[in-house]
Amino acid sequence: MRGIILAGGVGSRLSPATTVVSKQLLPVFDKPMVFYPLSALLDAGVKEIMIITTPRDTALFKTLLGDGSRYGASIVYAMQETPKGIPEALTIAKAFTKNDRVALMLGDNVFYGDELPVAMALASRGKGAHVLACKVKTPEHFGVVEFDDDERPVAILEKPIDSKSPWAIPGVYVLPPKAWNEVKSLRKSKRGELEITDLLRRYARKRALTVHRLTRRTKWMDTGTPRALRDATNFICVMQSRKAVPIGAPEYSAVRGGLVQRATMLKRLRATKGAYAEMIVNALEYL
Ligand code: TTP
């Protein structure tokens, strides 16, 4: 399976913090936001990754992450000129994804918990499209999945005002090979974008959509508003110090996944100043 991190967008709700820099480069506690989806992909065993950013921010992402070799992975970059919708990522990445399954992650989704890599690994070996579902209090703010009595997904709704389903779909979509073919025939929504919910609905109609319901053990955080960003920062700060395990750290994921040797990473991190490197060194010593 190949991975795509979609890190374009305008970030208007975080303006002026996003006036000169991408939302996905802003820190969530001690590391740039994009580290979280990157680390989630590495945890799921995905080593071939494309990062899609705005033309303005591509050079910054390259400086931050390089070619991925420091994580034992390959990272390539592509640009989305303007935010035309999440499914456009599949069109942009067509030559990169070839005939492989794709894990498309939004660059501003932060997860905590061990269910995500398990669900993604299952999805990588499965057929059709796979999404996750998290119970939320305000389904009207999200893409939502409804189930029939046999627990099969029957409807995918975008920000429904009257759905009884509390199951929101986070920004992780595992799609079958050549999903870009389906994107060709999507039409723009009223807000002028291609909608991921329209794409998922097609798979649901064909009974080719699998939903992995996450329990309360998993915390899924949006980081799109100043308050949400602060809450995510606080959560990561508290959980990291309580558990003494790095969250959303690609260096740690790379060693745990056997992509980089522990000794190699330790040497590199010991030569790096700062609390982040120190935390990972401590965690790796006990791994
Ligand atoms: P949004 O949060 O919907 O959009 P945004 O990030 O531009 O923020 P705002 O609404 O405050 O202006 O996007 C969700 C994620 O998807 C985010 O990581 C950006 C990414 N995205 C793209 O990269 N390209 C797109 O065309 C769209 C629609 C989203």
Residues whose N, C-alpha, C, O or C-beta is under 5 A from the ligand:
A	BS01	TTP	L6 A7 G8 G9 V10 G11 S12 R13 L14 T82 P83 K84 G85 I86 L106 G107 D108 G224
